[in-house]
Amino acid sequence: MPHQVYKRPISPAQSSDSQSDAGDDDPNKSTFFPPIDVSPAQWISKIHLLSSRAPQIQDSPASRLPPEILIHVFKNLHSTKDLHSCLFVSRTWCECSVELIWHKPAISRLHTFIKIMSIISKQDQTFTYARFIRRLNFVAVGKELTSNLFSRLYMCTRLERLTLVGCSAINDEALETVLLACPNLVAIDLTGVIEATDKAITALARTCERLQGINLGGCRAITSEGVFALAKHCHLLRRVKLSYIEAINDEAVSALAQSCPYLLEIDLNGCRHVTDLGVRDLWIHSKYMREMRLAHCINLTDAAFPSAVKEIVSPSGVNPFVQSSQPPPTAAPEDLPPLVLNRSFDHLRMLDLTSCAQITDDAIEGIVSNCPKIRNLVVAKCSLLTDAAVESICKLGKHLHYLHLGHITSITDRSVSQLARSCTRLKYIDLASMYPSFPASYTRY
């Protein structure tokens, strides 16, 4: 029977962090696909055929539990030591617990990883241990991990999550070798893997069509070509982080927005070539967006953001510019029509606009009007903002928890006092370098 995508309605509240090992530890859980069959591990050596020294007790309740129940019970053992003890109770318990032990091996030192590689490379294994490994995190190893060692992971064909933060010694060839062998990957973090190129990312996209999260922060050798490959093949992407990849352009961002309808989070911090055209497509197509990071995108203007609801002039409530949502690539900001949305962005919780120095009060008014439940808003160093922007932010009311207004010298006591009265659940506010208004406003808080 062909494998079908689970049709559960998408909700940001139901999502798990696809790029963190701190998320759900259930090895069978996947956001878009039903759980895999639960079954005990299969022996590949003949050791299980040897007779036991003492006959097993068949009358105990535990001995009659089906493997599916045993595995479910063992999943709730959070201590590796307890799981290890289960290996020696009986053959059935061994079969049901061994895969859970190997599910996410802890790699605290390079020596530990070398031992793991020596075990899964043996010819006379008791089980196929490489197939049990679903998650690997090399943060603790970092630069010590070489391409020669890493390339041996091609045996882990059922790998689902791979974290390579800071592994700068891995070259593109080794990365491609492993990624081509892991079609089940749903999340990968390549932050700081400076030798990663479009070749490896294209191989990843073609092989791992179920990919949901990818972090390419600081991979400066990657260009829009790699992002186009992700947009073409990985339509289930939910979290995409492309911070400080300066070669990314509007066309790549638009391709992601149009091809990946389930996007929850996008990080374009420091992508200096991204302009209003690319960001507009995110607002038009990514209706489930929860976090949008656009810090240091210095070319963004008010045209990149939705217009205030009061500006909607269409009597039917339909976006009058829906046919022109994709202006010509050479369109200047002043030539773009107002971005009028026909829906509210109720899911958006975090927006970072640090150092987007060209945006004005009108952009903030439009953002607040269309995104009424923002919790974390960063507009530090947006020097053109005034009290009018803060007054718009006040409309977020109890929803706003974190606000960054540092280095905006045009804001005065009047608007900050109104903010204190309106946003009663603020947990953090940054008023750094606001010399004229800071002392009095601070007293009110």
C-alpha positions as CSV (number, residue, x, y, z in Angstrom):
1,M,0.0,0.0,0.0
2,P,1.5,3.4,-1.0
3,H,2.7,5.6,1.8
4,Q,0.3,8.6,2.3
5,V,0.9,11.9,4.0
6,Y,-1.0,12.3,7.2
7,K,-3.7,15.0,6.6
8,R,-4.0,16.3,10.2
9,P,-4.7,20.1,10.1
10,I,-1.5,22.1,10.5
11,S,-1.2,24.1,13.8
12,P,1.8,25.9,15.1
13,A,0.9,24.8,18.6
14,Q,1.4,21.2,17.5
15,S,4.8,21.6,16.0
16,S,8.0,20.4,17.6
17,D,11.4,21.9,17.1
18,S,12.7,20.0,14.1
19,Q,16.2,21.2,14.6
20,S,16.8,20.5,18.3
21,D,17.6,17.3,20.1
22,A,15.7,18.8,23.1
23,G,12.4,18.0,21.4
24,D,10.2,14.9,21.5
25,D,12.2,11.8,22.1
26,D,9.7,9.5,20.6
27,P,11.7,7.8,17.8
28,N,8.5,7.0,15.9
29,K,7.0,10.5,16.0
30,S,7.0,12.5,12.8
31,T,5.1,15.7,12.1
32,F,3.6,14.7,8.7
33,F,3.9,10.9,8.6
34,P,2.2,8.3,10.7
35,P,4.3,6.3,13.2
36,I,6.4,3.5,11.8
37,D,5.6,-0.1,12.7
38,V,6.8,-1.0,16.2
39,S,8.6,-4.4,16.3
40,P,11.5,-5.9,18.1
41,A,15.0,-5.9,16.7
42,Q,16.1,-8.8,14.5
43,W,19.1,-10.8,15.4
44,I,21.8,-11.2,12.7
45,S,24.1,-13.5,14.6
46,K,23.3,-17.1,15.8
47,I,23.8,-16.3,19.5
48,H,20.1,-16.3,20.1
49,L,20.0,-20.0,19.0
50,L,22.2,-21.1,21.9
51,S,20.4,-22.7,24.8
52,S,20.2,-20.7,28.0
53,R,21.9,-21.9,31.2
54,A,18.7,-21.7,33.1
55,P,15.1,-22.1,31.7
56,Q,13.2,-18.9,31.4
57,I,10.2,-18.4,33.6
58,Q,7.2,-18.4,31.3
59,D,4.5,-17.8,34.0
60,S,5.4,-14.2,35.0
61,P,3.1,-11.5,33.6
62,A,6.1,-9.7,32.0
63,S,7.0,-12.7,30.0
64,R,3.6,-12.7,28.3
65,L,3.6,-9.1,27.3
66,P,3.6,-8.5,23.5
67,P,6.7,-6.8,22.1
68,E,4.7,-3.7,21.2
69,I,3.7,-3.2,24.8
70,L,7.3,-3.8,26.1
71,I,8.7,-1.3,23.7
72,H,6.2,1.3,24.8
73,V,7.1,0.7,28.4
74,F,10.8,0.9,27.7
75,K,10.4,4.2,25.9
76,N,9.5,5.7,29.3
77,L,12.8,4.7,30.8
78,H,14.8,7.9,30.6
79,S,18.0,6.4,32.1
80,T,20.4,4.7,29.7
81,K,21.6,2.5,32.6
82,D,18.1,1.2,33.1
83,L,17.7,0.4,29.4
84,H,21.1,-1.3,29.5
85,S,19.9,-3.6,32.3
86,C,16.9,-4.6,30.2
87,L,19.2,-6.2,27.7
88,F,20.1,-9.0,30.2
89,V,16.7,-9.9,31.4
90,S,15.7,-12.2,28.5
91,R,16.1,-12.4,24.8
92,T,12.7,-10.8,24.2
93,W,13.6,-7.9,26.4
94,C,16.9,-7.6,24.7
95,E,15.2,-7.4,21.3
96,C,12.8,-4.8,22.5
97,S,15.3,-2.5,24.2
98,V,18.4,-2.6,22.1
99,E,17.1,-0.2,19.4
100,L,16.1,2.3,22.1
101,I,19.6,2.4,23.4
102,W,21.1,3.1,20.0
103,H,18.4,5.5,19.0
104,K,20.3,8.6,20.0
105,P,23.9,7.7,21.2
106,A,25.5,10.5,23.3
107,I,28.7,11.7,21.7
108,S,30.6,13.7,24.4
109,R,34.1,13.0,23.1
110,L,35.7,12.0,19.8
111,H,36.9,8.7,21.3
112,T,33.2,7.8,22.0
113,F,32.3,8.3,18.3
114,I,35.3,6.2,17.2
115,K,34.1,3.3,19.5
116,I,30.6,3.6,18.0
117,M,32.1,3.4,14.5
118,S,34.2,0.4,15.3
119,I,31.1,-1.4,16.6
120,I,28.8,-0.7,13.7
121,S,31.6,-1.6,11.2
122,K,32.2,-5.1,12.6
123,Q,31.3,-8.1,10.5
124,D,30.0,-10.3,13.4
125,Q,27.5,-8.0,14.9
126,T,24.7,-9.3,17.1
127,F,22.3,-6.7,15.6
128,T,22.5,-4.3,12.7
129,Y,23.3,-1.4,15.1
130,A,23.8,1.2,12.3
131,R,20.1,0.9,11.4
132,F,19.1,1.7,14.9
133,I,20.7,5.1,15.0
134,R,18.1,7.9,14.3
135,R,19.7,11.0,15.9
136,L,23.3,12.2,16.1
137,N,24.6,15.4,17.6
138,F,28.3,16.4,17.1
139,V,28.2,19.7,19.0
140,A,30.6,18.4,21.7
141,V,33.1,17.2,19.1
142,G,33.1,20.2,16.7
143,K,36.3,20.7,14.8
144,E,37.7,17.4,15.9
145,L,35.4,15.5,13.5
146,T,37.2,14.9,10.3
147,S,35.8,14.1,6.9
148,N,37.3,10.6,7.0
149,L,35.5,9.7,10.2
150,F,32.2,11.4,9.3
151,S,32.0,9.7,5.9
152,R,31.7,6.4,7.6
153,L,28.2,7.4,8.7
154,Y,26.9,6.3,5.4
155,M,25.9,3.0,7.1
156,C,23.3,4.8,9.3
157,T,20.6,4.7,6.6
158,R,17.7,5.4,9.0
159,L,19.2,8.7,10.4
160,E,16.5,11.3,11.0
161,R,18.2,14.2,12.8
162,L,21.8,15.3,12.3
163,T,23.5,18.2,14.1
164,L,26.9,19.3,12.9
165,V,27.2,22.7,14.5
166,G,30.8,23.9,14.3
167,C,32.1,20.9,12.5
168,S,34.2,23.0,10.2
169,A,36.7,20.3,9.2
170,I,34.1,18.3,7.2
171,N,34.4,18.8,3.5
172,D,31.7,18.9,0.9
173,E,32.5,15.4,-0.5
174,A,32.1,13.7,2.9
175,L,28.9,15.6,3.5
176,E,27.4,14.5,0.2
177,T,28.4,10.9,0.7
178,V,26.5,10.7,4.0
179,L,23.5,12.7,2.9
180,L,22.9,10.5,-0.2
181,A,22.6,7.5,2.1
182,C,20.1,9.0,4.5
183,P,16.7,9.5,2.8
184,N,14.8,9.6,6.1
185,L,16.4,12.9,7.3
186,V,13.8,15.3,8.7
187,A,16.2,17.9,10.3
188,I,19.8,18.9,9.7
189,D,21.9,21.6,11.3
190,L,25.0,22.6,9.3
191,T,25.7,25.9,11.2
192,G,29.4,26.7,10.7
193,V,30.2,23.9,8.2
194,I,32.0,26.4,6.1
195,E,32.9,24.0,3.3
196,A,29.3,23.0,2.6
197,T,28.4,24.0,-1.0
198,D,25.4,23.9,-3.3
199,K,26.5,20.4,-4.4
200,A,25.9,18.9,-1.0
201,I,22.6,20.8,-0.4
202,T,21.3,19.7,-3.8
203,A,22.1,16.1,-3.0
204,L,20.3,16.6,0.4
205,A,17.2,18.0,-1.3
206,R,17.0,15.3,-3.9
207,T,17.5,12.5,-1.4
208,C,15.5,13.8,1.6
209,E,12.2,14.9,0.4
210,R,10.7,14.6,3.8
211,L,13.0,17.3,5.2
212,Q,11.3,19.6,7.6
213,G,14.1,21.7,9.2
214,I,17.5,23.0,7.9
215,N,19.9,25.4,9.4
216,L,22.7,26.7,7.1
217,G,23.8,29.6,9.2
218,G,27.2,30.9,8.3
219,C,27.6,28.5,5.3
220,R,28.8,31.3,3.1
221,A,29.7,29.1,0.2
222,I,26.1,28.3,-0.4
223,T,24.2,30.3,-3.0
224,S,20.6,30.6,-4.2
225,E,21.1,27.5,-6.3
226,G,21.1,25.3,-3.2
227,V,18.0,27.1,-1.9
228,F,16.2,26.5,-5.2
229,A,16.9,22.8,-4.9
230,L,15.4,22.8,-1.4
231,A,12.3,24.6,-2.7
232,K,11.9,22.2,-5.6
233,H,12.2,18.9,-3.7
234,C,11.4,19.6,0.0
235,H,7.9,20.8,0.1
236,L,7.4,19.9,3.8
237,L,10.0,22.4,5.1
238,R,8.9,24.1,8.2
239,R,12.0,25.8,9.5
240,V,14.7,27.3,7.3
241,K,17.6,29.3,8.6
242,L,19.9,31.0,6.1
243,S,21.5,33.7,8.3
244,Y,24.5,35.5,6.9
245,I,24.5,33.7,3.6
246,E,25.0,36.9,1.5
247,A,24.5,35.1,-1.8
248,I,20.8,34.5,-1.1
249,N,18.5,36.7,-3.3
250,D,14.8,37.5,-3.7
251,E,14.2,34.7,-6.2
252,A,15.4,32.0,-3.7
253,V,13.2,33.4,-0.9
254,S,10.2,33.6,-3.2
255,A,10.8,30.0,-4.3
256,L,10.7,28.9,-0.7
257,A,7.6,30.9,0.1
258,Q,5.7,29.5,-3.0
259,S,6.8,25.9,-2.8
260,C,6.8,25.3,1.0
261,P,3.4,26.1,2.3
262,Y,4.0,24.8,5.8
263,L,6.8,27.3,6.7
264,L,6.7,28.2,10.4
265,E,10.1,29.9,10.8
266,I,12.5,31.6,8.4
267,D,15.8,33.3,9.4
268,L,17.3,35.7,6.8
269,N,19.4,37.7,9.2
270,G,22.3,39.4,7.4
271,C,21.0,38.4,3.9
272,R,21.8,41.8,2.4
273,H,20.6,41.0,-1.1
274,V,17.1,40.2,0.0
275,T,14.8,43.1,-0.7
276,D,11.1,43.9,-0.6
277,L,10.2,41.5,-3.4
278,G,11.3,38.4,-1.6
279,V,9.8,39.3,1.8
280,R,6.4,40.3,0.2
281,D,6.1,36.7,-1.0
282,L,6.6,35.4,2.5
283,W,3.6,37.4,3.7
284,I,1.5,36.3,0.7
285,H,2.2,32.6,0.8
286,S,3.4,31.6,4.3
287,K,0.1,31.7,6.2
288,Y,1.4,29.6,9.1
289,M,4.5,31.7,9.8
290,R,5.4,31.9,13.5
291,E,8.9,33.4,13.5
292,M,10.5,35.8,10.9
293,R,14.0,37.1,11.4
294,L,15.0,39.9,9.0
295,A,17.7,41.6,11.0
296,H,20.3,43.5,9.0
297,C,18.4,43.2,5.8
298,I,19.3,46.7,5.0
299,N,17.4,47.0,1.7
300,L,14.0,46.5,3.2
301,T,11.5,49.4,3.1
302,D,7.9,49.8,4.1
303,A,6.8,48.1,0.8
304,A,8.1,44.8,2.2
305,F,5.4,44.7,4.9
306,P,1.6,44.5,4.9
307,S,-0.4,47.8,4.8
308,A,-2.6,48.8,7.7
309,V,-6.1,47.3,7.6
310,K,-7.6,50.8,7.3
311,E,-6.0,51.2,3.9
312,I,-8.0,48.3,2.4
313,V,-10.3,50.0,-0.1
314,S,-11.8,47.0,-1.8
315,P,-15.5,46.7,-0.8
316,S,-15.4,42.9,-1.2
317,G,-12.5,42.5,1.2
318,V,-10.4,40.7,-1.4
319,N,-6.8,41.7,-2.0
320,P,-7.0,44.1,-5.0
321,F,-3.4,43.4,-5.8
322,V,-3.5,39.7,-5.7
323,Q,-2.7,39.5,-9.4
324,S,0.3,41.8,-9.0
325,S,1.7,40.1,-5.9
326,Q,4.8,39.2,-8.0
327,P,6.0,42.5,-9.5
328,P,8.8,42.6,-12.0
329,P,12.3,41.6,-10.5
330,T,13.5,45.1,-11.3
331,A,10.6,46.9,-9.6
332,A,11.8,49.8,-7.3
333,P,10.2,50.0,-3.8
334,E,8.3,53.2,-4.8
335,D,6.8,51.3,-7.7
336,L,5.3,48.5,-5.6
337,P,1.6,48.6,-4.8
338,P,0.5,48.5,-1.1
339,L,0.6,44.9,0.2
340,V,-3.0,44.3,1.2
341,L,-3.6,40.9,2.8
342,N,-7.1,39.2,2.9
343,R,-6.3,37.3,6.1
344,S,-4.8,38.0,9.5
345,F,-1.4,36.6,10.6
346,D,-2.6,35.3,14.0
347,H,0.2,32.7,14.2
348,L,3.1,35.2,14.0
349,R,4.8,35.4,17.4
350,M,8.3,36.7,16.7
351,L,9.5,39.4,14.3
352,D,13.1,40.7,14.2
353,L,13.8,43.8,12.2
354,T,17.1,44.9,13.8
355,S,18.9,47.6,11.8
356,C,16.2,47.7,9.0
357,A,16.9,51.4,9.0
358,Q,14.6,52.3,6.0
359,I,11.3,51.2,7.6
360,T,9.1,53.9,9.1
361,D,6.1,54.2,11.4
362,D,3.8,53.1,8.5
363,A,5.5,49.6,8.4
364,I,5.0,49.1,12.1
365,E,1.3,50.1,11.9
366,G,0.7,47.6,9.1
367,I,2.6,44.8,10.9
368,V,0.6,45.3,14.1
369,S,-2.7,45.6,12.2
370,N,-2.1,42.3,10.4
371,C,-0.3,40.4,13.2
372,P,-2.2,41.2,16.4
373,K,-0.6,38.5,18.6
374,I,3.1,39.2,18.3
375,R,5.0,38.3,21.5
376,N,8.5,39.3,20.6
377,L,9.2,42.4,18.5
378,V,12.7,43.7,17.8
379,V,13.0,47.0,16.0
380,A,16.3,48.1,17.6
381,K,18.3,50.6,15.4
382,C,15.4,51.3,13.2
383,S,16.2,55.0,13.4
384,L,13.3,56.4,11.5
385,L,10.7,55.2,14.0
386,T,9.0,57.7,16.2
387,D,6.3,57.8,18.9
388,A,3.7,56.9,16.3
389,A,5.3,53.4,15.9
390,V,5.2,52.9,19.7
391,E,1.6,53.9,19.8
392,S,0.9,51.3,17.1
393,I,2.8,48.7,19.2
394,C,0.6,49.5,22.1
395,K,-2.3,47.9,20.3
396,L,-0.6,44.5,20.8
397,G,-1.7,44.8,24.5
398,K,-1.4,41.7,26.6
399,H,0.1,39.7,23.8
400,L,3.4,41.5,23.8
401,H,6.1,40.1,26.1
402,Y,9.4,41.2,24.7
403,L,10.2,44.5,23.0
404,H,13.5,45.9,21.8
405,L,13.5,49.7,21.0
406,G,17.2,50.4,21.5
407,H,19.0,53.2,19.7
408,I,15.8,54.9,18.5
409,T,16.3,58.4,19.7
410,S,13.0,59.9,18.3
411,I,10.9,58.1,20.9
412,T,9.8,60.2,23.9
413,D,8.3,59.7,27.4
414,R,4.8,60.1,26.1
415,S,4.7,57.0,24.0
416,V,6.7,54.9,26.4
417,S,4.3,55.8,29.2
418,Q,1.4,54.7,27.0
419,L,3.2,51.5,26.3
420,A,3.5,50.8,30.0
421,R,-0.2,51.2,30.5
422,S,-1.2,49.2,27.4
423,C,1.1,46.2,27.4
424,T,0.7,45.0,31.0
425,R,2.4,41.6,30.4
426,L,5.8,42.9,29.2
427,K,8.6,40.8,30.6
428,Y,11.5,42.6,28.9
429,I,12.0,46.0,27.2
430,D,15.2,47.4,25.7
431,L,15.4,51.2,25.8
432,A,19.2,51.4,25.4
433,S,20.7,54.7,24.1
434,M,17.4,56.5,24.1
435,Y,19.0,59.4,25.9
436,P,16.2,62.0,26.0
437,S,13.4,59.7,27.4
438,F,15.2,56.9,29.2
439,P,15.4,58.1,32.8
440,A,11.7,59.2,33.2
441,S,10.3,56.2,31.4
442,Y,12.5,53.8,33.4
443,T,11.0,55.3,36.6
444,R,7.5,54.6,35.4
445,Y,8.3,50.9,34.7
